[in-house]
């Protein structure tokens, strides 16, 4: 689910300064330290993969943020917890492969078994997927 499905222009969000302070100027950091809330004034495509937001800060200036640099707020003003699962694969095959473990083989007959080789190969490359 995209940020566009969760919020709209005019909603308030909270800036996570720890994730964004390395790219912000001093004036913007001071405004966020005064109030970490910002009003969404626009949305921007960040890098072709995600959506960022343009926020109006407490000093009246606008600054854009990546989607992961902000915390969404519910109707009561409480932070909505994020699902930090970067890889959202619900595919059965990927779930099965992630559960595979390889045990080292010591016997020559075990080493030459093509099934053991295949399991070793899959386990070795599963983190790439």
C-alpha positions, 0 to 999 in steps of 0.5 A: 500500500502506497502513502497515497492510499493513506494520506492526502494533501492537508494531512499532518505527518511527523518528521523523523529527524534522525533519518533526514538530518544529514541532508537538511540545512540548519534552518530546516532542522531548527524548524523541525526541532521546534515542531516535528509536525508538517502539513502535506502540501504536495507529493513528488516521485522521489527516484522512480520507485517511491513517493515523497512528500512536500511538507509545510514546516512550522517556519512556513517554508516547504521541504520535501521528504522521502516516504520513510523519513516521515511518520503517519499520524492517525485521526487522534494525532498518534503515530501509526506504526510502520511495517518495516518489512522491506521485502513484501513477498507473499509468494509461497516459493520465496517463503519456502526458500527462506526456510531452507537451511544447508548443513555441511556435507562431509562424505563424498557421496553426499557432496556428489548428490545433485539434490544437495548441490541444488539445496546448497545453490539455492541457500547460497543465492536466496538472499539475493532474491 
